[in-house]
Amino acid sequence: MILERYAAIQARVEERLPLLFDHLPRTGLRIVGEFSRAGSVAPPVRYTPPGTEGQQPGILHIDLSNPAPHSKRQMEWWFLRQGIPGRHLQTALAREADSLVRRQRFGNQPEYVAAWIDYAACLGDRLGLRRYPACDGGPLLAMRERARKIMGRRFDLREFHHRVLSGGPIPLDLLMADLARWTRGQEPASPSSHDSRRVVSFS
């Protein structure tokens, strides 16, 4: 029952995803149920990234040993953060992008990843889910709302998401500077990692 509910959440989110993102990864996300060993403590949900070759999906591991953390609201929260559009969307796009030089220069940038996950958890209402009450969106939500106020009708949410994700993980101060230049009508210093705008369905 728990896995079926997660699958229903995934289907609902993926159906609405193109409304918020004009670039989606080729690599899909698979949900797998597991039972932790007796006496061991496992997180309710954890994520394994896809392989760098793009042929293996990302995996959302669901610990079925304890159903308590998997209430409907908690399941939505877990999925948004650890699945889509949280860790999987960000990680899969970064791995598919030609961002090797950036990865070598900047590394994994855990602050960037954490900021994206916090922001992704606030997109539930736009993806057919309820907004999690503890969601604050972190620095990216603040930057989005600042850009919306400055740009008015010129603001494009899908373009904002593309600007945040297209270059892969970079230091937050560089990302904020890029977004500020975009808000003022200037091109960010960092070049886009995608040459075309395409919507690719998850498999």
N, C-alpha and C positions, 0 to 999 in steps of 0.2 A: 504493500500500500504506500509506503514512504517513497519508494522509487517511482511509482506511478505518479505521485503528486509532484515530484521533482521534474519528471518528464513533461507533465502538463504545464508547469511553470516555464520550462524551456521552450515549449511550442508557442506559448503566448508571447514570450519575450522576442523570440526570433521572428515571429510574424510582424511585429511592430518595429523591429530594429532599423529597417531602412528609412523610417521616418526621422531618425536621429543621427544616422551614420551613412555617409555616401561611400565609405570604404569599409568593406568587411573582409575578414581573412578567408582564405581558401580552406583552411584547416578547421574541421568541425570539433565539437565537444561531445564526449561520451560520458554518460553517468554510470557509475559502477558502485554496487553495494558491497560492503565488506563487514566482517565481524572481527573485532579486535580480540587478541589472545586474552585468555583468562588472567587477571591480575595486571594487565597493561592498561594504560590510559591513552586513548587516541582522540584527536580532535574530531568533532562531529562531522566536519567537512574539510577536505584538503584538496589541493589542486596539483596535478602533474602536468607540466608544459608539454606541448607536442615536440616531436623530434625536429631538428633543424632542417631535415630534408623535406618536411611538409607533408609526408605521406601518412604519418601516424597522428591520430587526433589528440587533443588535450583530454585529460581525464579528470572528472570531478568524482572524488572518492567519498562515499557516504557511509559513515559508521552506523551500522544497523544494530549495534549491541545495546544502545540506550536510545529509545525513541523520544525521550523527554526534550532534547534540543531541537526536535523536528516538528514543532507546531507549525501551522500554516504561515503565520507571520515570520517566524524564524527561518523557515525554509526559503521564503522569498528573499529575506535579507542575506542568507548564506549564498543563494544563487547569484544575486546581483553582485556581491562582493567577490566571491571566489570563482564564479562562472562567467556569465555574460550579463552586462558589459564590463565586468570587473577584470579579474586577472587574465581570463582566457582571451578576451578581445584584445587587451593591451599587449599581452605576451605574444600571441599568434601574429598580430600585425607587425610587431617589432622583429620577429624572427623571419617573417617573409619579406620585410623591407631590406633594401640594400644599405644597411646601417652598421656594417662591420667596423668602419673607421670610428664611428661614434661610440660603439660598444668598447672598442679598445681604448678610446680616450677617456670616456666617462664611467665605464663599468656598468653595474646593474642599477645604480641609483635607487636604493630602497625608499628614499623620501619621495621620489617621483612616483614610484609604484604605490606607496601608501596613499599619496594624495589622489591618485586616480581611483583606487579602490573606494576611498571615502566618498569621492564624487559619484562614482557609479552607483553606490547604494542609494543615492538621492534621485535616481532616474526611474524608480519603480512606478510612480504614478503615470509617467509618460509612456511606459511600456506595458500598461494594462494591469499593473499591480498596485497595492497600496503603499504609500510612502511610509518607510519605517520611522517610528516616532523619534528615535535617537539620532536620526540623520542630521548632520550639519553641513556636509558637503566640503568642508575644509577650504583651502586656498583657491581651488579651482572653481568652486561654486561662487565664491566672492568675486573672482576675476570675470566669470561669465556674466554675472549680474552688472558689474561695472561696465563691461563692454556693451551689454544690451542698452544701458542707459545712455551711453555716449553715442552709440551708432544708430539707435532708433530702428527705423525700418530697414536699414542696411544690415542689421545683425542677422546672421544665418547660423542657426544652432549646429547644423551639420558641418559647416565650415569651421566653426569653433572646435568641434570635436576632432576634425581632421588636423587642425593646427596643433592640437595637444598631442595627438597620437602619431602623426606621420614621421616624426624624426626619431622615434624610439626614446628610451629613457635618457633624459638629460638633467643636469642640475636644475632645481626648481627656480633659482634666480634667473638663469638663462631663459627658461620657458616663460616666466612672467615678463621678462623684457621683450621676448618675441611677441607675446600676446598683446603687450602694450603698444608695440609698433603697429601691429595689425589693426588694433582698435583705432589708432590715429590715422589709418588709411595708408600706412606704409607697409611694404612687404617685410616679414620677419627676416632677420639675418640668416637664419637656418633654412637651407633649401628643403623643399618637400621631398619625401622619399618615394612618393607615388607620382607617376607621370600622367595617369588618367583617373577619372572618376568612374568607378564601376561599382555596382552592387552585386555581390556574390552571395548566393544563398548558402547557408550552412548545410552540410550533408548529415 
